[in-house]
Amino acid sequence: MSDTQQRIDQLVKSNNILLFMKGSASFPMCGFSGRAIQILKACGVETKDISTVNVLEDQEIRQGIKDYSNWPTIPQLYVQGEFIGGSDIMMEMYESGELQQLLAPKA
């Protein structure tokens, strides 16, 4: 596993809610990343509870995350180490209620 893949793996495994995106939670730099943040907020997740990685700041991560997940686009959401998908999948899961269940605090 390359250094970049190891860095990504460590990030994924050490954050409950991790979003690889363009920009930050408070300043998304593309529509899809903004949409992903809005979906998470609509699920009741507070911005402070979302860990984000700005792929625009690190070209190795920007390409590496696509290889890591075998998913061609950004943003990418991981919840408790599991790859969930991009903003379209997040929206589908939100509309079905599945994302809210996944993100609900465990009792």
C-alpha positions in Angstrom: 0.0 0.0 0.0 1.4 3.4 -1.0 2.0 6.2 1.5 -1.0 8.1 0.2 -3.2 5.0 0.5 -2.0 4.5 4.0 -2.8 8.1 4.9 -6.3 7.8 3.4 -6.8 4.5 5.2 -5.8 6.1 8.5 -8.2 9.0 7.9 -11.1 6.7 7.0 -10.6 4.5 10.1 -10.1 7.3 12.6 -13.1 9.5 11.8 -16.8 8.6 12.4 -18.1 10.8 9.6 -15.5 11.7 6.9 -16.2 13.5 3.7 -13.6 13.9 1.0 -14.7 17.0 -0.8 -13.7 20.1 -2.6 -13.4 22.9 -0.1 -14.6 22.6 3.6 -17.8 22.1 5.4 -18.1 25.8 6.0 -17.0 26.8 2.5 -17.7 24.0 -0.1 -16.0 24.8 -3.5 -18.3 22.8 -5.8 -22.0 22.2 -6.0 -21.8 18.5 -5.3 -19.6 19.0 -2.2 -22.1 21.7 -1.0 -25.0 19.3 -1.6 -23.3 16.6 0.4 -22.8 18.9 3.4 -26.5 20.0 3.2 -27.6 16.4 3.1 -25.6 15.6 6.2 -27.0 18.7 8.0 -30.5 17.7 7.0 -29.8 14.3 8.7 -29.1 16.3 11.9 -25.3 16.0 11.8 -23.7 19.1 13.1 -20.8 20.7 11.1 -18.4 20.1 14.0 -19.1 16.4 13.8 -18.1 16.1 10.1 -14.5 15.6 9.4 -13.6 16.8 5.9 -10.6 16.5 3.6 -10.2 19.2 1.0 -8.9 17.3 -2.0 -8.0 20.6 -3.7 -5.2 21.0 -1.2 -3.5 17.7 -1.9 -3.3 16.2 -5.4 -2.1 12.8 -4.1 -5.2 12.5 -1.9 -7.4 13.8 -4.8 -6.3 10.9 -7.0 -5.6 8.5 -4.3 -9.1 8.5 -2.8 -10.6 7.6 -6.2 -8.2 4.6 -6.3 -8.9 3.7 -2.6 -12.7 3.5 -3.0 -12.7 2.5 -6.7 -15.1 5.4 -7.1 -14.4 8.1 -9.8 -15.9 11.2 -8.3 -15.7 13.6 -5.4 -17.3 14.0 -2.8 -17.0 10.7 -1.1 -18.6 9.9 2.3 -17.3 7.4 4.8 -19.3 6.5 7.9 -17.4 4.5 10.6 -14.9 3.4 8.1 -17.4 2.3 5.5 -17.6 3.9 2.0 -21.1 5.2 1.5 -20.9 7.0 -1.9 -21.1 10.4 -3.5 -23.7 13.1 -3.3 -26.2 11.3 -5.6 -26.1 8.1 -3.5 -26.3 10.3 -0.3 -29.5 11.9 -1.7 -31.1 8.6 -2.6 -30.3 7.3 0.9 -31.6 10.5 2.5 -34.9 10.3 0.6 -35.4 6.7 1.6 -34.5 7.4 5.3 -31.5 5.0 5.2 -28.9 7.7 5.6 -30.6 9.1 8.7 -30.6 5.7 10.3 -27.0 5.2 9.4 -26.0 8.5 11.0 -28.3 8.3 14.0 -26.4 8.2 17.3 -26.2 4.6 18.6 -28.0 4.1 21.9 
